[in-house]
Amino acid sequence: MTGSIFTQGVQPQQPNPNDVPVTDAGSGPCAIELTVTSTDGKPVYAAKIDYRAAYGFMGTHKLDMSVYTNVNGKARFAGIPAKVKNPPIEFHAAKDELVGVATMDPSAECQATHDIVMDKKK
């Protein structure tokens, strides 16, 4: 008995480079959308943005999160706790020799939008 098995090639769906990458900490109601640009105002693609925050009773819970920017230099962190220890939270962006930082105090601005202008390390 002979038989043929036909398989249909399924291509994995490529992510849309314009979609804003989101990292969700699942620890609170706050969020921040960041736009990362170079000093000449051009978006920085694939810049890594890191943040670390302590929250909860005596800061015993810790968050250490990262996300990369899309082709438009945008990225978003969601699920940020409304109360953190020692605010503001610092968001550090880096790519190659470029660095930049933005800050957010979630108790003062729970839904935030900020820019990070990256420049050469000093």
C-alpha positions as CSV (number, residue, x, y, z in Angstrom):
1,M,0.0,0.0,0.0
2,T,1.4,3.3,-1.0
3,G,0.3,6.6,0.3
4,S,1.4,10.2,0.1
5,I,1.4,12.6,2.9
6,F,1.1,16.2,1.9
7,T,2.1,18.8,4.3
8,Q,1.3,22.4,3.7
9,G,4.2,24.6,4.4
10,V,3.2,27.1,7.1
11,Q,5.3,30.2,7.3
12,P,5.8,31.7,10.7
13,Q,4.2,35.1,10.8
14,Q,6.8,37.8,10.9
15,P,6.2,40.6,13.5
16,N,5.2,43.9,12.1
17,P,8.2,46.2,12.6
18,N,5.8,49.1,13.2
19,D,4.1,47.4,16.2
20,V,5.1,48.9,19.5
21,P,6.8,46.2,21.6
22,V,5.3,45.9,25.1
23,T,6.8,44.3,28.2
24,D,4.1,43.8,30.9
25,A,5.3,43.5,34.5
26,G,1.8,42.5,35.7
27,S,2.5,44.4,38.9
28,G,0.2,47.4,38.7
29,P,-2.0,49.8,36.7
30,C,0.7,52.1,35.3
31,A,2.4,52.3,31.9
32,I,4.9,54.3,30.0
33,E,5.4,54.7,26.2
34,L,8.9,55.7,25.3
35,T,10.2,57.2,22.0
36,V,13.9,56.9,21.5
37,T,15.7,59.2,19.1
38,S,19.3,60.2,18.3
39,T,20.4,63.8,18.8
40,D,19.4,64.5,15.2
41,G,15.8,63.5,15.9
42,K,15.9,60.2,14.0
43,P,14.3,57.1,15.7
44,V,16.7,54.6,17.1
45,Y,15.7,51.0,16.1
46,A,16.5,48.1,18.4
47,A,17.7,50.2,21.3
48,K,17.5,48.2,24.5
49,I,15.6,49.9,27.3
50,D,16.0,48.6,30.9
51,Y,14.4,49.5,34.1
52,R,14.6,48.3,37.7
53,A,12.2,49.1,40.4
54,A,11.5,48.0,44.0
55,Y,7.9,48.1,45.3
56,G,5.7,46.6,48.0
57,F,6.2,46.6,51.7
58,M,9.8,47.8,52.4
59,G,10.6,47.4,48.7
60,T,10.7,43.6,49.0
61,H,9.4,43.0,45.5
62,K,11.8,43.8,42.6
63,L,11.2,44.3,38.9
64,D,14.0,44.1,36.3
65,M,12.6,44.5,32.8
66,S,13.8,45.1,29.3
67,V,12.3,45.9,25.9
68,Y,13.7,46.8,22.5
69,T,12.4,49.7,20.3
70,N,10.6,49.2,17.0
71,V,11.6,50.9,13.7
72,N,10.0,54.1,14.9
73,G,12.0,54.1,18.1
74,K,9.0,53.2,20.3
75,A,8.6,50.8,23.1
76,R,6.2,50.4,26.0
77,F,6.3,49.1,29.6
78,A,2.9,48.2,31.2
79,G,2.0,46.7,34.5
80,I,4.1,49.1,36.5
81,P,3.2,49.5,40.2
82,A,1.7,52.8,41.2
83,K,3.9,53.0,44.2
84,V,7.6,52.3,44.0
85,K,10.4,52.6,46.5
86,N,12.6,55.7,45.9
87,P,10.8,57.2,42.9
88,P,11.4,58.2,40.1
89,I,12.0,55.0,38.1
90,E,14.9,55.4,35.6
91,F,14.6,54.0,32.1
92,H,18.1,53.5,30.6
93,A,18.3,53.1,26.8
94,A,21.5,51.8,25.0
95,K,22.6,50.9,21.5
96,D,26.2,50.6,20.4
97,E,27.9,53.7,21.8
98,L,24.6,55.7,22.4
99,V,22.9,56.0,25.7
100,G,20.0,58.0,27.2
101,V,17.7,58.0,30.1
102,A,14.1,59.0,31.0
103,T,12.4,59.1,34.4
104,M,8.9,58.5,35.6
105,D,7.2,58.7,39.0
106,P,4.2,56.4,38.7
107,S,2.4,57.9,41.7
108,A,2.4,61.3,39.9
109,E,1.8,60.1,36.3
110,C,0.4,56.6,36.0
111,Q,0.0,56.7,32.2
112,A,3.1,58.5,30.8
113,T,4.7,59.2,27.5
114,H,8.3,60.3,27.4
115,D,11.2,60.7,25.0
116,I,14.7,59.5,25.4
117,V,17.4,61.4,23.3
118,M,20.4,59.2,22.9
119,D,23.9,60.6,22.7
120,K,27.4,59.2,22.8
121,K,28.6,58.0,26.2
122,K,30.6,60.7,28.1
